[in-house]
Amino acid sequence: MAEVLSQSEIDALLNALSDGSVDEEAIALSNSHKVRLYDFKRPNKFSKGQLNSLRNIHENFCRNLVTYLAGAMHTVIEAKVLSTEQVTYDEYTRSLPYPSILGIYSMDPLEGNALIELSPGLGFHMVDRLLGGYGKDAMKNRDLTEIERRIVQGMLRKMISVIGEAWSEIYTITPQYVDMETNVQFIQIVAPNEMVVVVTMEVKIEDSIGMINICLPYIVMKPILDKLNNILLFSSAGKAQNPEDQRTIRRKIERVRVPLKVFLGQTQITVRELLGLEKGDVIPLQQHIQEPLDIYVGKFKKFAGIPGLHSNRLAVQISGVLNEEGGDNDGE
């Protein structure tokens, strides 16, 4: 219900209008409805939350992609998501140069196909490095040779499998490589006026920068849009920890070798005394015989111990565990 003004409030408002302290146009503008522009030729079918979810999925894809490319090319790789936007399929295809490197893949059990596009410069750079070059003169735009085509197809197959890994926490899909094209005119995965989401990623290989675009049609993503609405699914705090993974990590950590050192003590002598040392000489240390020795794990002092012999070998017996400040933890 609209708020009803009292007579005194009405009189005060009329007086304000008469003396000019309140502008009639300002009142009219404050009551006017806000108009939001809407283009019926480009209906927005993805919500902001769904776009954010897709961005998070492809940030995971970037991390996995960096691992694959760094291992394949033996160099430093960086990758990040630049944008996620929804456009018509016709607008997306019109923005592509000729020739392009376009991989078509399915997303079983979802119906339909999606696209992964490599900028030509990035594709030629990868090919050059995989063939033993440095990728310095790879920034060119031409058709692929047969050998280059086979290499690029292999890279696309691996990238498409990495896409499946990035989706695994949200929805299990099995992406499969379908085909590769260099002319976008020969690819029609949806009608020109259908909406698609284009995820743009930047890949940096040393000093070379290229782009990877992934095109996801709305009709393909429609069955799982409800799964993209809950952004909390991507929170690392909400991920369930796998007990088997924890045991595996624990076993690997337990097998790591670290140096263990026992600090017997210290003293100061002159260079003359050092040069005059002979077999049987005794060097007094600034360490009392009844005081425990400091035991270091790596560079951290972790234990206190007592020196002795075990099976005719020098040994040390742990007498206490030290806390982070170097103090005793009362025999823990």
Backbone torsions as a table, in degrees:
resi	resn	phi	psi	omega
1	MET	NA	137.4	178.1
2	ALA	-68.0	149.2	-178.8
3	GLU	-72.0	133.0	180.0
4	VAL	-96.4	128.0	-179.7
5	LEU	-83.4	143.9	174.7
6	SER	-78.0	167.5	-178.6
7	GLN	-62.3	-39.4	179.8
8	SER	-63.9	-38.0	179.2
9	GLU	-69.0	-36.7	177.4
10	ILE	-65.4	-43.5	178.7
11	ASP	-62.1	-40.4	-179.9
12	ALA	-65.1	-38.3	179.3
13	LEU	-67.8	-40.6	179.2
14	LEU	-66.1	-39.3	178.1
15	ASN	-64.4	-38.3	179.7
16	ALA	-66.3	-36.6	177.9
17	LEU	-68.4	-38.5	-177.3
18	SER	-69.6	-36.2	-178.9
19	ASP	-90.5	1.3	173.6
20	GLY	84.6	6.0	-179.1
21	SER	-76.0	-17.0	176.3
22	VAL	-123.7	132.6	-177.9
23	ASP	-91.6	130.9	179.8
24	GLU	-64.0	-37.7	-178.7
25	GLU	-65.7	-36.3	179.0
26	ALA	-64.3	-38.7	178.3
27	ILE	-66.1	-41.7	-179.4
28	ALA	-63.4	-40.7	-179.7
29	LEU	-68.1	-35.3	-178.9
30	SER	-67.9	-25.9	-179.5
31	ASN	-93.8	-7.3	-177.7
32	SER	-73.5	149.3	-179.9
33	HIS	-76.7	141.7	176.6
34	LYS	-76.6	134.2	-177.8
35	VAL	-105.3	128.1	178.0
36	ARG	-110.9	126.0	-177.7
37	LEU	-69.4	141.5	179.6
38	TYR	-143.5	125.4	-180.0
39	ASP	-97.3	110.4	-178.1
40	PHE	-69.9	-16.5	176.0
41	LYS	-77.5	-20.9	-179.1
42	ARG	-130.9	70.8	-179.2
43	PRO	-67.4	132.6	177.8
44	ASN	-78.6	114.5	-177.2
45	LYS	-104.6	-12.4	177.6
46	PHE	-107.9	130.8	177.3
47	SER	-76.9	166.5	179.2
48	LYS	-61.9	-39.1	178.6
49	GLY	-63.4	-39.1	179.0
50	GLN	-67.3	-37.5	176.7
51	LEU	-65.3	-39.2	177.5
52	ASN	-64.8	-37.9	178.3
53	SER	-64.8	-43.0	177.2
54	LEU	-63.0	-35.7	177.2
55	ARG	-63.2	-43.6	179.9
56	ASN	-64.3	-39.1	178.4
57	ILE	-61.0	-42.5	-176.6
58	HIS	-81.1	-15.9	167.8
59	GLU	-68.2	-38.4	172.7
60	ASN	-63.0	-40.3	177.3
61	PHE	-59.3	-41.7	179.5
62	CYS	-61.4	-42.0	179.6
63	ARG	-63.8	-42.8	177.9
64	ASN	-68.7	-35.3	179.9
65	LEU	-65.6	-40.2	178.5
66	VAL	-59.7	-42.0	179.2
67	THR	-61.2	-44.4	-179.8
68	TYR	-65.9	-49.6	-176.0
69	LEU	-66.6	-39.3	179.4
70	ALA	-63.2	-38.7	177.9
71	GLY	-70.3	-34.5	-177.6
72	ALA	-78.1	-33.2	-173.7
73	MET	-109.0	-7.0	176.6
74	HIS	54.5	48.7	177.6
75	THR	-153.1	173.1	-177.6
76	VAL	-79.0	129.0	-179.4
77	ILE	-123.9	141.1	173.0
78	GLU	-129.7	142.5	178.6
79	ALA	-147.2	141.1	178.6
80	LYS	-153.2	155.9	177.6
81	VAL	-84.1	128.7	178.5
82	LEU	-94.0	-41.6	-176.1
83	SER	-162.5	157.7	169.3
84	THR	-132.4	119.8	-179.0
85	GLU	-140.5	153.3	178.8
86	GLN	-106.2	128.8	-179.8
87	VAL	-139.5	173.0	173.1
88	THR	-78.2	155.6	-179.6
89	TYR	-61.6	-34.9	179.1
90	ASP	-64.1	-42.2	178.5
91	GLU	-63.6	-38.9	-179.9
92	TYR	-65.6	-47.7	-176.6
93	THR	-66.9	-31.9	178.4
94	ARG	-66.6	-23.0	-178.4
95	SER	-83.5	-7.7	-175.5
96	LEU	-86.8	139.2	177.4
97	PRO	-80.4	169.9	171.3
98	TYR	-120.5	130.8	-4.4
99	PRO	-81.8	157.1	174.1
100	SER	-120.9	167.2	175.3
101	ILE	-111.4	104.5	-172.9
102	LEU	-121.6	121.4	176.8
103	GLY	-104.7	128.4	177.7
104	ILE	-99.3	132.0	179.0
105	TYR	-142.2	150.5	176.4
106	SER	-92.2	164.7	-177.8
107	MET	-131.7	55.6	-179.6
108	ASP	-53.0	132.3	13.5
109	PRO	-89.9	4.8	177.8
110	LEU	-71.5	146.2	-179.1
111	GLU	-90.2	140.1	179.0
112	GLY	104.8	177.1	-176.9
113	ASN	-121.1	160.3	175.1
114	ALA	-127.4	173.1	-178.0
115	LEU	-125.0	144.1	166.5
116	ILE	-123.4	126.3	-174.5
117	GLU	-117.9	128.5	173.3
118	LEU	-103.8	132.6	174.3
119	SER	-63.6	142.2	-175.4
120	PRO	-54.5	-41.6	-179.7
121	GLY	-60.0	-42.7	179.4
122	LEU	-66.0	-42.5	179.7
123	GLY	-61.3	-45.8	179.9
124	PHE	-68.0	-32.9	177.4
125	HIS	-64.1	-45.1	179.0
126	MET	-62.2	-43.7	-179.3
127	VAL	-61.8	-44.9	-178.8
128	ASP	-60.9	-41.5	-179.8
129	ARG	-69.7	-39.2	179.1
130	LEU	-67.2	-23.7	177.9
131	LEU	-92.3	8.5	175.4
132	GLY	101.2	-0.8	179.7
133	GLY	-87.1	-171.3	-179.5
134	TYR	-109.7	-1.4	178.3
135	GLY	71.5	16.7	-175.2
136	LYS	-74.1	-36.5	-176.8
137	ASP	-107.1	29.8	-174.6
138	ALA	-89.8	-5.2	-176.5
139	MET	-80.6	81.6	-179.3
140	LYS	-141.4	163.8	-178.5
141	ASN	-132.5	98.1	-179.8
142	ARG	-149.6	171.1	176.8
143	ASP	-68.7	151.7	178.5
144	LEU	-78.8	143.7	170.5
145	THR	-76.5	172.4	-178.9
146	GLU	-62.3	-42.6	-179.6
147	ILE	-65.4	-45.4	179.6
148	GLU	-61.8	-37.3	-179.8
149	ARG	-63.2	-42.6	179.2
150	ARG	-63.4	-41.1	-179.7
151	ILE	-65.4	-45.6	-179.4
152	VAL	-63.8	-39.4	177.8
153	GLN	-60.8	-39.9	176.9
154	GLY	-63.0	-41.1	177.9
155	MET	-65.5	-41.4	-179.8
156	LEU	-64.2	-39.6	178.3
157	ARG	-60.0	-42.7	-179.7
158	LYS	-68.5	-42.6	179.3
159	MET	-61.4	-38.7	-179.6
160	ILE	-66.7	-37.0	176.2
161	SER	-66.9	-33.7	176.9
162	VAL	-66.0	-32.7	175.7
163	ILE	-59.3	-42.1	178.2
164	GLY	-61.7	-37.8	177.5
165	GLU	-64.4	-38.5	-179.1
166	ALA	-67.7	-29.4	-179.5
167	TRP	-86.0	-11.3	-167.9
168	SER	-60.4	-30.6	-178.2
169	GLU	-77.3	-16.9	-176.4
170	ILE	-106.6	-48.1	-177.0
171	TYR	-157.2	132.6	-176.8
172	THR	-80.1	112.1	174.6
173	ILE	-123.0	156.5	177.4
174	THR	-121.8	86.5	-179.6
175	PRO	-66.1	137.4	179.1
176	GLN	-129.8	132.0	176.3
177	TYR	-63.9	132.1	-179.7
178	VAL	-108.2	-52.3	-176.1
179	ASP	-166.5	168.7	174.8
180	MET	-131.0	138.6	179.2
181	GLU	-133.7	154.1	173.9
182	THR	-111.0	-9.7	178.6
183	ASN	-116.8	114.5	-176.0
184	VAL	-66.0	-19.5	179.9
185	GLN	-65.9	-19.9	-179.4
186	PHE	-93.0	5.4	-178.3
187	ILE	-118.3	124.8	177.9
188	GLN	-140.2	81.0	-176.8
189	ILE	-79.6	-23.8	175.5
190	VAL	-145.4	173.7	177.6
191	ALA	-67.6	151.6	-176.4
192	PRO	-57.4	-32.6	-176.4
193	ASN	-90.8	3.4	178.2
194	GLU	-73.7	145.7	179.0
195	MET	-82.5	141.2	176.8
196	VAL	-134.9	156.4	171.1
197	VAL	-102.1	128.5	177.7
198	VAL	-109.9	116.6	177.7
199	VAL	-99.6	116.3	-177.3
200	THR	-102.6	127.0	-179.5
201	MET	-125.0	143.9	177.6
202	GLU	-104.4	130.1	178.6
203	VAL	-118.7	126.2	-179.7
204	LYS	-115.1	120.3	176.2
205	ILE	-114.6	102.9	-172.8
206	GLU	55.2	-115.1	-177.9
207	ASP	-96.3	-0.2	-177.7
208	SER	-96.8	134.5	-179.3
209	ILE	-122.2	131.1	176.5
210	GLY	-137.9	176.1	-176.1
211	MET	-120.9	147.3	169.9
212	ILE	-125.4	126.4	176.8
213	ASN	-115.2	136.5	174.2
214	ILE	-116.6	126.2	-177.1
215	CYS	-108.6	116.5	-177.8
216	LEU	-115.6	110.5	179.8
217	PRO	-68.7	147.7	179.0
218	TYR	-61.9	-41.2	-176.3
219	ILE	-66.5	-24.4	176.5
220	VAL	-78.3	-39.7	-175.4
221	MET	-84.1	-14.0	-173.2
222	LYS	-53.3	-42.5	-177.5
223	PRO	-64.3	-19.5	-175.8
224	ILE	-118.0	16.5	-179.0
225	LEU	-62.9	-32.3	179.9
226	ASP	-65.0	-28.1	178.4
227	LYS	-74.0	-20.0	179.8
228	LEU	-88.8	-8.4	-176.6
229	ASN	-73.3	-32.7	-176.3
230	ASN	-89.7	97.3	-177.5
231	ILE	-67.8	-17.7	-178.9
232	LEU	-68.2	-15.6	178.4
233	LEU	-61.9	-23.2	-175.9
234	PHE	-94.9	-0.3	-178.9
235	SER	-71.8	129.2	179.8
236	SER	-65.0	-27.1	179.7
237	ALA	-69.7	-24.6	-177.1
238	GLY	-92.1	-1.3	-178.5
239	LYS	-74.8	134.1	177.6
240	ALA	-75.8	136.9	179.7
241	GLN	-88.0	130.6	-179.0
242	ASN	-83.3	120.3	-179.6
243	PRO	-59.2	-35.8	-180.0
244	GLU	-65.5	-39.8	176.3
245	ASP	-62.8	-39.9	178.4
246	GLN	-62.7	-42.5	179.1
247	ARG	-65.4	-38.6	179.2
248	THR	-63.7	-45.8	178.9
249	ILE	-62.4	-41.7	179.7
250	ARG	-61.5	-43.8	179.4
251	ARG	-62.7	-40.5	-179.9
252	LYS	-66.3	-40.7	179.7
253	ILE	-66.4	-39.3	-177.9
254	GLU	-66.1	-23.3	179.4
255	ARG	-89.9	-1.9	179.9
256	VAL	-71.8	132.0	179.1
257	ARG	-88.6	132.4	176.7
258	VAL	-131.6	145.4	-180.0
259	PRO	-73.4	139.2	176.6
260	LEU	-118.6	122.5	-176.2
261	LYS	-126.0	139.9	176.3
262	VAL	-109.9	123.4	-176.9
263	PHE	-92.2	107.0	-175.4
264	LEU	-74.6	-28.0	-177.9
265	GLY	145.7	-176.0	-179.2
266	GLN	-147.4	160.8	176.6
267	THR	-158.0	176.2	178.3
268	GLN	-127.5	131.1	175.5
269	ILE	-133.9	162.6	178.9
270	THR	-82.9	165.4	177.2
271	VAL	-63.8	-37.1	179.0
272	ARG	-61.0	-43.1	178.9
273	GLU	-65.5	-37.9	179.3
274	LEU	-63.8	-44.0	-179.0
275	LEU	-69.2	-23.3	-178.0
276	GLY	-92.3	5.1	-179.0
277	LEU	-67.4	137.9	177.9
278	GLU	-131.6	169.1	179.3
279	LYS	-62.3	129.0	179.8
280	GLY	99.4	-11.4	178.3
281	ASP	-67.8	151.1	-179.9
282	VAL	-114.3	131.7	177.5
283	ILE	-109.1	110.0	177.5
284	PRO	-67.5	133.6	179.1
285	LEU	-105.8	155.6	178.3
286	GLN	-83.9	55.4	-177.8
287	GLN	-141.8	119.4	-179.6
288	HIS	-71.0	143.3	-174.1
289	ILE	-64.3	-25.7	-178.8
290	GLN	-94.1	-4.4	178.6
291	GLU	-84.3	140.2	178.3
292	PRO	-68.2	151.5	178.1
293	LEU	-86.5	151.8	175.7
294	ASP	-83.9	130.7	179.2
295	ILE	-115.7	125.9	-175.9
296	TYR	-107.4	134.0	169.5
297	VAL	-106.4	108.9	-170.4
298	GLY	67.2	-124.6	178.5
299	LYS	-104.2	7.4	-176.7
300	PHE	-106.8	133.4	176.1
301	LYS	-80.3	114.4	-172.2
302	LYS	-116.7	-28.1	-173.3
303	PHE	-135.1	161.9	167.7
304	ALA	-115.1	142.7	-175.4
305	GLY	-145.8	166.1	179.8
306	ILE	-117.8	126.6	-179.1
307	PRO	-73.7	155.0	178.6
308	GLY	-176.5	-162.0	179.8
309	LEU	-122.2	146.0	175.5
310	HIS	-142.9	113.7	-177.6
311	SER	55.6	46.7	179.5
312	ASN	62.1	23.0	176.4
313	ARG	-122.4	147.1	175.2
314	LEU	-62.3	137.4	-177.9
315	ALA	-146.6	170.5	176.0
316	VAL	-138.8	137.5	179.3
317	GLN	-104.5	126.3	180.0
318	ILE	-67.7	122.4	179.4
319	SER	-110.1	-10.4	-179.8
320	GLY	-172.0	154.9	176.1
321	VAL	-107.4	129.0	-176.9
322	LEU	-93.1	147.7	176.0
323	ASN	-83.8	-177.2	-175.7
324	GLU	-62.9	-26.9	-179.9
325	GLU	-85.7	-0.8	179.7
326	GLY	91.7	4.7	179.3
327	GLY	-90.9	167.7	-178.6
328	ASP	-80.0	138.9	177.7
329	ASN	-94.1	31.7	176.3
330	ASP	57.6	47.0	173.4
331	GLY	77.7	15.5	178.9
332	GLU	-66.0	NA	NA
